[in-house]
Amino acid sequence: MAQHPANDRSFGTGTTVVVAGRGREQPGDPMNVPITLASTLLGGHPAEPGGEPLYSRNDGLDSWVAFEEVVGGLESGEAVAFSSGMAAASAVFDQLPAGATIAAPADVYGGVATFLADGAARLGWEVRRVGNTDTAGWFAAVEGAALVWLESPSNPLLEVTELEPVIAAAKRAGALAAVDNTFASPLVQRPLELGADVVVHSATKLIGGHSDLLAGIAVAADEALVAGLQRQRALHGATPGALEMFLALRGVRTLAVRFERAQHNARHLAAVLDAHPNVTTVRYAGRRPGGDAGYGTIISFDVEGTAADADEMIGRLELVRHATSLGGVESTIERRSRLAGQEHLPPSLLRMSVGIEDVGDLVADLTAALDSRAAPAR
Ligand SMILES: *Cc1c(COP(=O)(O)O)cnc(C)c1O
């Protein structure tokens, strides 16, 4: 298939998101890849099998391929789109045999933590959980591992792992190195360029960007690994829907401008929260070692007082919406430790996904909700 020159990385990322995946147009064609709602595709003459695409669970449709070209172009590899971020992540884990050893971060997306615990129980995986910033700990944990799974910045503590040396150590130890790049986005961090074998995104989040779809994507450079991921997608039926792929493609076209604006807002809000007397800890990836390539759009902060104080603060917000998930154009906030499996987190920790609203309105909403905190009980 003819590839648009965007995939040769000769353009910047802000151009790639706009132009990649558009390589097949002829005069008179629509500007955008149409939504193709078809499970099955017409075959050629039965006497002349041509290896043509047959069935969309296995072979994909034009809008997946366009979306894959965009994210593959951003991450410098070949992308495989999935029905969700967890489908993409589990396709990577499913490359492993029973009894495999996996090194994974202590602070990691909750769904991945549960998936690993299930794999330990069902398949005898040995899962070594390593402090995200404990580089020496990673160097020890990669020995004998089949897979080193990294997530940086992490969800929800925004820990930054020193990816380059840890990936290098994983490779030296003969392990597959995978990075969940959902929080950083390919605009600030491209793990394949740092030596990783595979990078995974929940495209539900920043890449889709509008809280209106579930999708995931895995990107690798090695052909056998790409084929393994495609095979897993087909056999597990983790195929993305045609409408979701249309929306994801439309969403990723504005990733660069959305990210720039949300990151600008987040940076400003982190400083406001730092200075607020009713906030005890502000976690923001841009301040951690290794986090200076970009700051990101997610902030976690602890409200002074109890979980109930934090819940009341959320209840006073008028602009920032109380909702889980992240990476949409709208600002959202939630108290993570209320969720099953997240009880280990500080009880009053709020994770805020900063959107693209006017930053003055966000500051006013947050400070009003924090200022009017009820007087501490006597
Ligand atoms: C949300 C998320 C996932 C899972 O993605 P889904 O699209 O919800 O399946 C994986 N990793 C991280 C860091 C996430 O935030």
The ligand as an ORCA input file, in Angstrom:
! r2SCAN-3c Opt
* xyz 0 1
  C      -7.026      3.959     30.399
  C      -5.673      3.378     30.390
  C      -5.443      2.106     29.874
  C      -6.559      1.214     29.376
  O      -7.191      1.754     28.249
  P      -8.731      1.459     27.863
  O      -8.881      2.181     26.580
  O      -9.565      2.026     28.988
  O      -8.895     -0.001     27.763
  C      -4.142      1.637     29.846
  N      -3.122      2.377     30.320
  C      -3.299      3.603     30.842
  C      -2.131      4.375     31.352
  C      -4.589      4.155     30.890
  O      -4.763      5.370     31.415
*
